[in-house]
Amino acid sequence: MEIISKLSANSNQKKNRTTYGTLALAMFLIVVVSGILLAVPFDVKDPYLSITGFVVSNPWASLIRNLHFWSAQFFLILSLIHLYDHYHYKENTGLKKGISWRLSLGVLIIFLAMLTGFLLKGDADSLQARQILDTLAQRIPLVGNMLAYTLLGDPDSYQLIYVHHIATFTVLITVVMLEHSRRFWPTMGDFLISLSAVLLLSFLFSAPLHDNLNPTVKGPWYFVGFQEILHWLSHPEWSLLIFLVVLILIYEVNAGSGRAVFLCKKSLLIFAGIYFLLTVTGLFFRGEGWKWMNPWDTGYRYSVLHNFKSPRVSFSPGFNLKDAAASPVVMGRKESCLVCHKEPHGFADAHKPEAIGCFSCHGGDPFATSKKQSHRSLILIPGDLAQADQTCGTTQCHPDIVQRLPTGLMATLSGMISVDRYVFNEQNNPDELTNIHDLGNSAADIHLKNLCVRCHLGNPKTTYGPVNEMSRGGGCLACHLNYTEEAEWDLKRNPDTLLNFHPSVSLKITDDHCFGCHSRSGRISTSYQGLHETTLEAGQMPDSSNYRLIEESRVFKKEPEDVHHKLGLECVDCHHSYEVMGDGNLYAHEEDQEDVQCADCHFNTNPMTVTTNNLDNESAKIAALRFGNIENRNFLTTHKYGHVLINAYVENDSVIFLTKNTGRKMLMKPPAPVCTRDKAHDGMTCSACHSAWAPTCIGCHNTYDPNSPGYDMLKNKDVKGSWIEYIGSYSPQEPALGIRTNGTGREIIPVIPGMVLTIDRASFPGSTGDSIIFHRLFAPIAPHTTAAKGRDCKSCHNNPVALGYGRGKLDYSVAKGQGKWTFEPYYQNDIHDRLPADAWTGFLTNRTGRVSTRSNVSPFDIRTQQKILTVGACLTCHDEGSAVMLQSLTDYQKVLNGRSVKCILPDW
Amino acid sequence: MKFNFTRLNFYFYRDSTLRLLLLICCKFITFIVNFKQMEKAGRRSFLRLVMAGIIALFVLLWNRLIADHQELRKQKTQIIPFNKNKAVSFDGNYIVVNHDEQTTVFSAHCTHLGCLINKKEGDRLICPCHGSEYNLDGKVIKGPAWKGLVIIPFKITSDGNHIEIIG
């Protein structure tokens, strides 16, 4: 105060002394003048559009807007300090009654003037504030409805609010001010100081404007404390009494005398203190939906700090006025992004910038006009699961999908983690539900972090470019990102110029998207295309079209491709979105989340269908987008979970199948008679017979080397020390078979080694338990190598691999009237359990305990092995197409009873 | 018969205004009768009374102005799009919920302070202002609101793709 009064020329004359009141007077003048100027570009018929329009294109108007905002805020603050200034003297203010209550009312009117200014922004904050004001006013007894309507007017119009802001309240404030002020006009000094200070602020910090996408809405800063109070009361209208009480207190201090004045002053001070704390709370610790947020919480920046976005005004924004005028109106407002980034191409229709702009995916500041300010907190590559709720999953876009995606196995990796922990003996069953975010530092968890978990959807994509065989993760983009040739070329061209071609986020999900992760582990992507991974090194790869190099280091050899791949089906043609993106339920293993089965399309019973009108909303939209007119269709639904297959439908008596990306039409075939002719093979799954081959591997050894350079796939950084895996050999062979027991009974499924390994546990620092862990576990697999023709009889009944014994010589010999099966394994016995290296179970032995990566999968027990081998014995003499064998399918016991004396069956 | 709260408010107020006017008339008559005894102070209080009466009259005028204007501006029917396969859809002032084979239209105004509810998380409707949550039957799950969402009577149009909201 002292400094300011010394600056004033006639510091001794009372009339010219600078006080908070006189500064407030100066501020008010600036408010009024800037307001008049602001009325020129402002359009009350569409406030938000007009404001965003001139903020983006007219820096001078933007400056005036900021000037109007800052001068108004300082007018309020200075007025309140002016009150305090006069109150903190011991003497009574001693004003007459009339002027006292007018002054008291004046405080209320200042807040109303500012509040109406806030409402005139027309953005999401203002719209909700208007609702609250309307509701509060209406709840005032007797005159509430009149008052609310007179203040706010028609819900669709800002006309009345505008009138009150520029006329009613301005005039009333002026009257109240002049009635009690020492001066009509501020001194030159006051005016110049105020104007310079506020001008500087206006240049540096823009007035707030909500982007209409962020879900957090807050009122003006001076009412944020009041909103805290509103939140506590279930009858919030009682809070208006607080206003009344404050006004009465001010009146009493103005007009009263004696002890009452002292009490009122103290009450006001205490109230001010509490209100200040509440304001700080509301501004800095409340996020979306009134949730409490600490500054160190994730999402704090998005939910809380977005309210404070205030870019500097840029007078040379790097674009011209014409471009700004020509940029499209997106969702009811202008965005500055599209003024520089003119007409980018390459989007899917729904994601065109005219429809959703740039800000809704990429963040940044849509109202800043300089490059640096606009790009602040930009999300370069959106779709990352950690931010998906801000980008793809905002309320107006894909909230349901983003909410269910993290429940799916591709995001949680629950099965992968549980099985690994089971194998490392850290868990006694492989079925615990867990999550990638719960990985710790145990031997199994470090093993996963070193070698496996890069393949989770939450792994962020950090470099530009298309999704290819090297890609792992990327959130939504992992499947939905597509680069055209032009977009790829544009990317490589020149990193410093504005790109014209933008990749698209679309429904075109090709096998290449799945390939990166699914060419690992069960090798489903590669098997589907007819590629088998060898143990050759890149340099050893023969120069032949039968080989393919993947990821520059893995050599794949050609094997028979899946028949569906040959026909042109891609992964998404079978696997629908509720399987792949999760359906909201947490599953322990992949086959539980999996919904589609062979019988859903290949059936000869009555189909399960759903009509177009009864499709769920999401499926209906996607089907219409992919196929156009889908009216009056009977779509197939899955048996397991009842989801619709949008690309398969029944028409007249045929089942039509469409490929999703190319729309090719095909007729579905029912299963061949050989599949359904008998009961003998009832328990077989389709893939048990129809899988041509599956990648089987043996001889895996894991050890931990604390000095080897390693990688933490969760944090994506290099670490010291890593688990190292040594492999034996891979071979593509007809898979072994096993039994899965589920609620409905038993079924016979293909299985492959997964894992038969040793783990050098002692090499891991701090580990307890056995120093070497050995496991012989086989895993269920859907090999994705479907052949049109199934396996022949002998390939199961006389094949040691199919029975789980491993490769070798399985012979049936008859000597001295007795039949005997013998088995000579090809591989040596493993030292740990005396079974051949590639076996699952011993020859004619029962194997129980830890036999599989699933608690419900087991090898054939002795009795089943004997039954299979009995048929195998017949097959050594009888051809599989012979009358005897065909009859044995329908009534084996009859055939056995009626056999000739030449038939010697094994004597179990 | 349904009462419009505005009308109710108005009749109540008019009643008390009439009473006030009646009182003023009585007082006036008393003064006229005691004309000779009227003193200076009495004149002031008389003027004050007349002033009060005129203000009351003015408030009456104001009330009627608003009431008539609101009646004129009231929209007769509103049409919003309808999709029976979409569980929840937000449409300005209304939320259309298809749940348990039933369609219900709720007012989107939170019963706490009237903010427009525009977000669904799982099967909860969430208000952005103070975090009140409602289930798909419109009942409050989490405060500060304590009243359920207002249910709006509606009609589905003959083509089945639109909802008509009357009044």
Interface residues (C-beta under 8 A of the other chain):
Chain A: L127 Q128 Q131 I132 D134 T135 L136 L142 V143 G144 N145 M146 Y149 T150 D154 P215 T216 V217 Q227 L230 H231 W232 L233 S234 P236 E288 G289 W290 K291 T395 P399 Q403 N613 N614 L615 D616 N617 A620
Chain B: F5 T6 N9 F12 Y13 V59 W62 N63 I66 H69 Q70 R73 N83 K84 N85 K86 A87 H109 H112 L113 G114 C115 L116 N118 K119 K120 E121 G122 I126 C127 P128 C129 H130 G131 G143 P144 A145 W146
